[in-house]
Amino acid sequence: MCLIVVALGATPRYPLIVAANRDEQHARPTASAAWWTEPPNVFGGRDLLAGGTWLAVDRRGRFAAVTNVRDAARPTGPRSRGALVTDFLAGEDSAERYAARAARDGDEFGPFNLLVYDGRELHFASNRAAAAALGAALHAFSNGPAGTEWPKTSSARTGVARLLEAPPHDGPLIESLFALLAERDESAPAERQYQHAHFVVNPRYGTRCSTVVLVDDGGRLTFVERSFDSTGERVGEVRETFELAR
């Protein structure tokens, strides 16, 4: 199950911090993070089956990420959830306006949790809960409905809070966040891993990549993605740093 922690305004040095794991079928074709040609000025990984993405940013510092929500009654919809991220970053809507629209059009998608950030405000949307503004704080989501606290969301939020008590600079903070995302329990049954372990190791469905995004007080964004195989071994890394467009 996916995991995402967003620290909004939690430290003066970094107005935005994102630490996330994408859990998915290992057989699903995926492209590593890169600059897109269409829509332009978007950086992130890409789902090569449906064309969307789970997490991406743009040159303005806008950010979006989506997780599915476990719901056996309606696991999918006519449109891919990854389109929610792509459409936000391709457009001009504020986070508030887009979140409201995503919630209104929610029947087009399988159950989802969506986070959108427009450089000023962070908003949440879902087709299982009301859209809401998320203030300056630490926010954590996985694949449960909004308001459902899984052990992994609680421990990840606590772990990021601990790191930010005396935050190091870029390199050490990035490595510390990746270490937090890598916490795993390979001896546990799959269902326990899904709700407890930050990093899921399973030959069929598990953590495909970990991503850290930092936006610093100088207007610079750093995006680091690490990819993993079905045994949990790292097989690639992409790192990009750029000045935000004004």
Secondary structure as UniProt FT lines:
FT   STRAND          3..11
FT   TURN            12..13
FT   STRAND          14..25
FT   TURN            26..27
FT   STRAND          30..35
FT   TURN            37..41
FT   STRAND          42..47
FT   TURN            48..50
FT   STRAND          55..58
FT   TURN            59..60
FT   STRAND          63..68
FT   TURN            72..73
FT   HELIX           82..90
FT   HELIX           95..104
FT   HELIX           106..108
FT   STRAND          112..117
FT   STRAND          122..126
FT   STRAND          132..134
FT   STRAND          137..141
FT   TURN            146..147
FT   HELIX           151..164
FT   HELIX           170..181
FT   TURN            186..187
FT   HELIX           190..196
FT   STRAND          205..215
FT   TURN            217..218
FT   STRAND          220..228
FT   TURN            230..231
FT   STRAND          234..243
//
